Amino acid sequence: MSELDVNDFIQQNRALAPQVETFRGYWESDKHWLARRDFILRNIGDYDPQQLDPLLSLSMVWANNVFLGCRYSTELLKKVKEMAEGIVVEDAPVFKTRDEIIKKQQGR
């Protein structure tokens, strides 16, 4: 969903917008929250509205991977990346593992 699509979705689902806003963590910057909100809105239709904990957990896994470089199992990352397909995060940080850094230094 592009930002325009997200705004259209919110306009068409006005009752849902305030609920989704309650999921924002106080520690999340606007950039972090808007990306995670897109993830939630993109996938909320696949979950029971009374049981959104799995979706919220997956949104945090995705955001933690993108913004903090947290690592998870290959299977879990594959799932959240599929769920986030089409979400564009501008200026997302790039993380390197310790092994990648050492390998680069040894190559010099």
PEQUI-V233940 format. One record per helix or strand of 2 or more residues. SS is the DSSP state (~ for helix, > for strand). FROM is the first residue (numbers start at 1). TO is the last residue. If there is no record, write none. Layout:
BEGIN
ss:SS from:FROM to:TO
ss:SS from:FROM to:TO
END
This chain:
BEGIN
ss:~ from:3 to:12
ss:~ from:14 to:21
ss:~ from:30 to:46
ss:~ from:53 to:68
ss:~ from:74 to:83
ss:~ from:98 to:106
END
